[in-house]
Amino acid sequence: MRLILTILTASLALAGCTETSKRIRFEGEFYRSNASAPRSDRHNFVVTSGPLSRGIEGARQAALYEGTRHCMTYYGTSKIDWAVHPTQDPAQALTIDGDRIVVQGRCVEWPEPGGPATR
């Protein structure tokens, strides 16, 4: 029984290390960021990032990263039209919800859907 508990504890510890190694630090801290979009229109998305208590600059960078990752995953592009740019616009322009920032963006494909066809 003791051996099983030891193996289980070691396995959990290793699993935790693996997850941490995949995380990215911004301004020396880890931030929880999430991009969400309806399945019917993944072009338009919302990113939340925080906690702001660890620093607003890191949360801003994490939001930019998460939005870019969303567009790269679904459309293969990093071009985004932001309602309020998470890192370039003044911090006062950002929407704050509790201890998190909230930004909206739209992935831009080239050529834009409905635009002129290219040869």
C-alpha positions as CSV (number, residue, x, y, z in Angstrom):
1,M,0.0,0.0,0.0
2,R,2.8,2.4,0.9
3,L,4.5,1.6,-2.5
4,I,1.3,2.5,-4.4
5,L,1.0,5.8,-2.5
6,T,4.6,6.7,-3.2
7,I,4.2,5.9,-6.9
8,L,1.0,7.9,-7.1
9,T,2.5,10.9,-5.3
10,A,5.6,10.8,-7.7
11,S,3.3,10.6,-10.7
12,L,1.3,13.6,-9.6
13,A,4.5,15.6,-9.0
14,L,5.8,14.8,-12.4
15,A,2.5,15.7,-14.1
16,G,2.6,19.0,-12.3
17,C,6.1,19.7,-13.6
18,T,5.1,19.0,-17.1
19,E,2.2,21.4,-17.1
20,T,4.4,24.2,-15.6
21,S,7.0,23.7,-18.3
22,K,4.3,24.4,-20.9
23,R,3.3,27.7,-19.3
24,I,4.7,31.0,-20.4
25,R,5.8,33.8,-18.0
26,F,5.0,37.4,-18.8
27,E,6.9,40.0,-16.8
28,G,8.2,37.1,-14.6
29,E,4.7,35.9,-13.6
30,F,2.2,33.3,-14.8
31,Y,-1.2,34.7,-16.0
32,R,-4.4,32.7,-16.7
33,S,-5.7,33.8,-20.1
34,N,-8.5,32.4,-22.1
35,A,-9.9,33.2,-25.6
36,S,-13.5,32.3,-26.3
37,A,-15.6,32.6,-29.4
38,P,-18.8,31.0,-30.7
39,R,-18.3,28.0,-32.9
40,S,-20.4,29.7,-35.6
41,D,-18.0,32.7,-35.8
42,R,-14.5,32.0,-34.4
43,H,-13.2,35.2,-36.1
44,N,-14.7,37.3,-33.3
45,F,-13.3,36.4,-29.9
46,V,-12.9,37.7,-26.3
47,V,-9.8,37.3,-24.2
48,T,-9.7,37.5,-20.5
49,S,-6.4,37.7,-18.7
50,G,-5.3,38.0,-15.1
51,P,-4.9,38.3,-12.2
52,L,-4.1,42.0,-12.5
53,S,-2.8,41.8,-8.9
54,R,0.4,40.3,-10.4
55,G,0.8,43.3,-12.7
56,I,-1.1,44.9,-15.5
57,E,1.7,44.8,-18.1
58,G,2.0,41.0,-17.8
59,A,-1.7,40.6,-18.1
60,R,-1.7,42.8,-21.2
61,Q,1.1,40.7,-22.8
62,A,-0.7,37.5,-21.9
63,A,-3.9,38.7,-23.5
64,L,-2.1,39.6,-26.7
65,Y,-0.4,36.2,-26.8
66,E,-3.7,34.4,-26.2
67,G,-5.5,36.3,-28.9
68,T,-2.7,35.6,-31.4
69,R,-2.7,31.9,-30.4
70,H,-6.5,31.8,-31.1
71,C,-6.2,33.3,-34.6
72,M,-3.1,31.2,-35.5
73,T,-5.0,28.0,-34.4
74,Y,-8.2,28.7,-36.3
75,Y,-7.0,30.8,-39.3
76,G,-3.3,30.5,-39.5
77,T,-2.8,34.3,-39.2
78,S,-1.6,36.6,-36.4
79,K,-3.3,39.7,-37.9
80,I,-6.0,40.9,-35.5
81,D,-8.3,43.9,-35.4
82,W,-8.6,44.7,-31.7
83,A,-11.4,46.8,-30.3
84,V,-8.8,48.0,-27.8
85,H,-5.3,46.7,-28.4
86,P,-4.1,45.0,-25.2
87,T,-0.5,46.3,-25.3
88,Q,-0.6,49.4,-27.6
89,D,-3.6,51.3,-26.3
90,P,-3.5,53.1,-22.9
91,A,-4.2,50.9,-19.9
92,Q,-7.1,53.2,-19.0
93,A,-8.9,52.1,-22.3
94,L,-8.9,48.4,-21.2
95,T,-12.1,46.8,-19.8
96,I,-11.4,45.5,-16.3
97,D,-13.6,42.8,-14.7
98,G,-12.6,42.1,-11.2
99,D,-9.0,41.1,-11.2
100,R,-8.9,40.5,-15.0
101,I,-8.7,42.5,-18.2
102,V,-11.2,41.7,-21.0
103,V,-10.4,42.5,-24.7
104,Q,-12.2,41.8,-27.9
105,G,-10.6,41.1,-31.3
106,R,-11.3,39.8,-34.8
107,C,-9.0,37.5,-36.7
108,V,-8.2,39.0,-40.1
109,E,-7.7,36.6,-43.0
110,W,-6.2,37.6,-46.3
111,P,-7.9,38.1,-48.6
112,E,-10.7,39.1,-46.4
113,P,-13.9,37.0,-46.7
114,G,-16.2,38.6,-49.3
115,G,-13.3,40.6,-50.7
116,P,-12.0,40.5,-54.3
117,A,-10.5,37.2,-55.4
118,T,-6.8,37.1,-56.1
119,R,-5.0,35.1,-58.8
